[in-house]
Amino acid sequence: MAISITSKDQDTFSVIVTGGSTTTHTVTISDQIHSKLTGGKISKVTLLEKSFEFLLQREPNTSILAKFKLEVISQMSAAQKNGKCALKEIVVARLIAKPVDYN
């Protein structure tokens, strides 16, 4: 699956996921949630990429909501956790495995 992200404004992004089916999603990431999840160490776009990778490991793109706020993923993840990592832990683990150059 390929993930393409474009910014609509500072907090709103259009995410197109292509694979067997192509889906379009509108996701909002507030500065507060961005800071809480990343400490400002990665961009909102990178956070969104990692978030969609996380979702796509668990469900097909056709099951992902068409419009949502990013924190919904954490709430859903916490509700389904039972031994699984929460979104923040997944994002941090992936960044450690694949460091990002911030320069």
C-alpha positions in Angstrom: 0.0 0.0 0.0 1.2 3.5 -0.8 0.4 6.5 1.4 0.3 10.0 0.0 -0.2 13.0 2.3 -1.0 16.6 1.4 -1.6 19.5 3.8 -4.9 21.3 3.6 -4.0 23.7 6.3 -1.7 23.7 9.4 -3.8 21.0 11.2 -5.7 19.2 8.5 -4.3 16.7 6.0 -5.6 14.7 3.1 -4.3 11.1 3.1 -4.7 8.9 0.0 -4.0 5.2 0.5 -3.6 3.2 -2.7 -3.6 -0.6 -2.9 -6.3 -3.0 -3.9 -8.7 0.0 -3.4 -7.9 3.7 -3.2 -9.3 5.6 -0.2 -9.1 9.2 0.8 -9.0 10.3 4.4 -9.1 13.7 6.1 -7.2 13.8 9.3 -6.8 16.6 11.9 -3.7 16.8 14.1 -3.8 19.6 16.6 -0.5 21.2 17.8 -1.3 19.9 21.3 -1.7 16.2 20.1 1.4 16.5 17.9 3.5 17.7 20.8 2.0 15.1 23.2 2.8 12.2 20.9 6.1 13.3 19.5 7.6 16.0 21.7 7.9 18.0 18.4 10.7 15.7 17.3 9.0 14.7 14.0 6.7 16.6 11.6 2.9 16.1 11.5 3.3 14.5 8.1 5.7 11.9 9.5 3.5 11.3 12.5 0.6 10.7 10.1 2.6 8.3 7.9 3.5 6.3 11.0 -0.1 6.4 12.2 -1.4 5.1 8.9 1.3 2.3 8.8 0.0 1.4 12.3 -3.6 1.3 11.1 -2.9 -0.6 7.9 -1.2 -3.4 9.9 -4.5 -3.9 11.7 -7.2 -3.3 9.1 -7.7 -2.6 5.4 -7.7 1.0 4.1 -11.4 0.6 3.3 -12.1 0.2 7.1 -10.3 3.4 8.1 -12.6 6.3 8.8 -12.9 8.9 6.0 -12.5 11.8 8.5 -11.1 11.8 12.0 -8.9 13.5 14.5 -5.6 11.7 15.1 -6.2 11.2 18.8 -9.1 8.8 17.9 -6.4 6.3 17.0 -5.0 6.4 20.5 -8.5 6.1 22.0 -9.3 3.1 19.8 -5.9 1.6 20.4 -6.3 1.9 24.2 -9.7 0.3 24.1 -8.3 -2.6 22.1 -4.9 -2.7 23.8 -4.9 -6.0 25.8 -1.1 -6.5 25.5 -0.6 -4.4 22.3 1.3 -1.1 22.2 -0.5 2.2 22.1 0.0 4.5 19.1 2.7 6.6 20.9 4.7 3.5 21.7 4.5 2.3 18.1 5.5 5.7 16.7 8.5 5.9 19.1 9.6 2.3 18.4 9.5 2.9 14.6 11.5 6.1 14.9 14.1 4.3 16.9 14.3 1.6 14.3 14.4 4.1 11.5 15.8 7.4 12.7 14.7 10.6 11.1 17.2 13.3 10.0 15.9 16.5 11.4 18.3 18.8 9.6 
